[in-house]
Amino acid sequence: MRLRLWLNVGVFGVLLAWCFSAVSSAQDEVERRRQAEAFVLPTWEGKILKSSDLKGQVIMLEFFQTWCPDCQKAAPEIERMYEQYKKRGFTVVGISHDKEGAKVVGPYVKKYHLTYPVVIGDLSIAVSYTGITPAKPSFRIPFVVLIDRKGFIAGQFEEGKDKEATDPKLLEALIKKLL
């Protein structure tokens, strides 16, 4: 009788621990899905782009600089994806971190025939999305962030660490899943 009672208590304890573990895993998953930070940034043309204007869309933020060979190589592919999927609720926001600002971004946009919005980035958006800190004051470009329709970060990809940052086919597969 005592053995049966101990076995029942043991089984109950294991089940209880498993339930708490499952709840904890679900909470961890929700915590890992970070809400995208709001931003208001000037475009290279002097207009203002607000992230709130993009609500409900799948968004690709592409952090770049005009001198970057990988960014130059990616620009036509990103434009192609934008044109192909924009009617399905996909948009791209190019975020330049060139010190010279619109002076160098304008010619870049024209050279690559970019029709998606391109803004002049600042420190706040870099901190919000790339994870730079005083201890890690830089990030590698291109740096790509995907945001789902509900405004959660669905992926972050840094050159040199993540193949998606420089492989348009991998990136496009992820975009298709979000659409």
Secondary structure, 3 states (H helix, E strand, C coil): CHHHHHHHHHHHHHHHHHHHHHHHHHHHHHHHCCECCCCEEEECCCCEEEHHHHCCCEEEEEEECCCCHHHHHHHHHHHHHHHHHHHHCEEEEEEECCCCCHHHHHHHHHHCCCCCCEEECCHHHHHHHHCCCCCCCCCCCCEEEEECCCCEEEEEEECCCCHHHCCHHHHHHHHHHHC
